[in-house]
């Protein structure tokens, strides 16, 4: 028996495979004994519902509140609006709406979008712009600017 074990562990491929297998086996046995937290809470940060929990009107009325732990950052608008788009909006507002560049802050996406929504009109006359640029501004206007 001792000779057979020596012959089996003589192969380096088998030895590496056996070590990996043994580590996985030991990990699956002892990890649940050491870690006692809820695994869905650890992995999903509150994004998972417990089994049997469904979202519908009748079930949502009589249940306890459930909080999703999402990283809802206020900079989502900042991320979705590129600097090129901001500069294009500022140029249009400066050229066609008559807003001076001192009144606009390109780094403040929320303020720029509110100015854009207040003053941009695709039906207004935009002299000096080619059709592609007009369509670009129209696409900018149709873009969904959500902050949350």
C-alpha positions as CSV (number, residue, x, y, z in Angstrom):
1,X,0.0,0.0,0.0
2,X,2.8,2.4,0.9
3,X,4.5,1.6,-2.5
4,X,1.2,2.3,-4.4
5,X,0.8,5.7,-2.7
6,X,4.4,6.6,-3.5
7,X,3.9,5.7,-7.1
8,X,0.6,7.7,-7.4
9,X,2.1,10.8,-5.8
10,X,5.2,10.5,-8.0
11,X,3.3,12.3,-10.9
12,X,3.4,16.1,-10.5
13,X,0.2,16.5,-12.4
14,X,-1.7,14.2,-10.1
15,X,-0.1,15.9,-7.0
16,X,-1.3,19.3,-8.1
17,X,-4.8,18.1,-9.0
18,X,-5.0,16.2,-5.7
19,X,-4.0,19.4,-3.8
20,X,-6.6,21.5,-5.6
21,X,-9.3,18.8,-5.0
22,X,-8.4,18.5,-1.3
23,X,-8.4,22.3,-0.9
24,X,-11.9,22.6,-2.4
25,X,-13.2,19.7,-0.3
26,X,-11.8,21.3,2.9
27,X,-13.2,24.7,1.9
28,X,-16.7,23.4,1.2
29,X,-16.7,21.6,4.6
30,X,-15.3,24.2,6.9
31,X,-16.3,27.6,5.2
32,X,-20.0,27.3,6.3
33,X,-18.9,26.5,9.8
34,X,-16.7,29.7,10.0
35,X,-18.8,32.2,8.1
36,X,-22.3,32.6,9.6
37,X,-23.6,35.6,7.7
38,X,-26.5,35.4,5.2
39,X,-24.9,34.5,1.9
40,X,-27.4,36.4,-0.2
41,X,-26.7,39.5,1.8
42,X,-23.0,39.1,1.4
43,X,-23.0,38.6,-2.3
44,X,-25.8,40.7,-3.5
45,X,-25.7,43.6,-1.0
46,X,-29.5,43.4,-0.6
47,X,-30.3,42.9,-4.3
48,X,-31.8,39.4,-3.8
49,X,-35.2,38.6,-2.6
50,X,-35.7,35.5,-0.4
51,X,-37.1,32.5,-2.2
52,X,-40.9,32.7,-2.5
53,X,-40.9,36.5,-2.5
54,X,-42.5,37.9,-5.6
55,X,-43.3,41.4,-6.5
56,X,-46.9,42.1,-7.2
57,X,-49.5,44.5,-5.9
58,X,-51.3,42.1,-3.6
59,X,-48.1,40.8,-2.0
60,X,-46.4,44.1,-1.8
61,X,-49.2,45.6,0.3
62,X,-49.0,43.3,3.3
63,X,-45.2,42.7,3.5
64,X,-42.4,44.3,5.4
65,X,-40.4,47.0,3.6
66,X,-37.3,45.6,1.8
67,X,-34.4,47.9,1.2
68,X,-32.1,47.5,-1.8
69,X,-28.5,48.5,-1.1
70,X,-27.7,50.0,-4.4
71,X,-25.0,52.6,-5.0
72,X,-27.2,55.3,-6.3
73,X,-24.8,58.0,-7.0
74,X,-25.7,61.6,-7.9
75,X,-23.0,61.6,-10.5
76,X,-24.9,59.3,-12.8
77,X,-25.8,62.3,-15.0
78,X,-22.2,63.4,-14.9
79,X,-21.2,60.0,-16.2
80,X,-23.8,59.8,-18.9
81,X,-23.2,63.2,-20.4
82,X,-19.8,63.4,-22.0
83,X,-17.7,66.6,-22.1
84,X,-18.1,66.8,-25.9
85,X,-21.9,66.8,-25.5
86,X,-21.7,69.4,-22.8
87,X,-19.5,71.7,-24.9
88,X,-21.9,71.2,-27.9
89,X,-24.9,72.2,-25.6
90,X,-23.0,75.2,-24.3
91,X,-22.1,76.3,-27.8
92,X,-25.7,76.0,-29.0
93,X,-27.0,77.9,-25.9
94,X,-24.4,80.6,-26.4
95,X,-25.1,80.9,-30.2
96,X,-28.8,80.5,-30.5
97,X,-30.3,81.1,-27.1
98,X,-28.2,84.1,-26.3
99,X,-26.9,82.8,-22.9
100,X,-23.5,84.0,-22.1
101,X,-20.8,81.5,-21.3
102,X,-20.4,83.2,-17.8
103,X,-23.9,82.0,-16.9
104,X,-23.2,78.4,-17.9
105,X,-21.0,76.0,-16.0
106,X,-20.0,73.1,-18.3
107,X,-18.8,71.1,-15.3
108,X,-22.3,71.3,-13.7
109,X,-24.2,68.8,-15.8
110,X,-27.5,69.3,-13.9
111,X,-27.5,73.0,-14.4
112,X,-26.5,72.7,-18.1
113,X,-29.3,70.1,-18.8
114,X,-31.9,72.3,-17.1
115,X,-30.8,75.3,-19.2
116,X,-30.9,73.0,-22.3
117,X,-34.4,71.8,-21.6
118,X,-35.6,75.3,-21.0
119,X,-34.1,76.9,-24.1
120,X,-33.7,74.3,-26.8
121,X,-36.3,74.1,-29.5
122,X,-35.7,71.9,-32.5
123,X,-38.2,73.9,-34.6
124,X,-36.4,77.2,-34.0
125,X,-34.3,78.6,-36.9
126,X,-30.7,77.6,-36.5
127,X,-28.8,79.6,-39.2
128,X,-25.4,78.5,-40.1
129,X,-25.7,74.8,-39.0
130,X,-25.5,71.9,-41.4
131,X,-28.3,69.3,-41.3
132,X,-26.0,66.7,-39.5
133,X,-25.3,69.2,-36.7
134,X,-29.0,70.0,-36.3
135,X,-29.8,66.3,-36.1
136,X,-27.0,65.9,-33.5
137,X,-28.6,68.6,-31.3
138,X,-32.0,66.9,-31.8
139,X,-30.5,63.6,-30.6
140,X,-29.1,65.4,-27.6
141,X,-32.5,66.8,-26.8
142,X,-34.1,63.4,-27.1
143,X,-31.4,61.7,-24.9
144,X,-32.7,60.6,-21.5
145,X,-31.1,62.7,-18.8
146,X,-31.9,61.0,-15.5
147,X,-30.1,61.9,-12.3
148,X,-31.3,59.0,-10.3
